[in-house]
Amino acid sequence: MPKMKTKKSAAKRYSLTGTGKVKYKKMNLRHILTKRSPKRKQDLRHAGILSEDSARKVRKQMLPYG
């Protein structure tokens, strides 16, 4: 049986933590930042963690060897 291919688009968007959680970068921090409050921008800088049901799908289908 051949190796499963990793979805490269998913590999660029998600990464796995040591405990197996799926990490991603939050959106809305690219341009037109003047209307966002400093507190909101500060929160968007930190990585987000996917919920367990979404993370299961990403790990199984898109990052099979992750």
C-alpha positions, 0 to 999 in steps of 0.5 A: 500500500502506498504512503498517504499524502499530506494535504500541503495546504493544511500542513501550511495552516496547522501544526501539532503541539506535543500533546497532539492538539492542533494549533492555527494562526488566527485570522483578521490581523493582516490589514485595516487594523486601525478599526480594531482595538488594541486588546483585540489585536493582542488576542489575535497574535496568539495561536488558537487551538482547534476544538477536538472534533475539528482537530480529529478531522484535520489529524486524520484526513489532512495530516495523516503522519502529523 
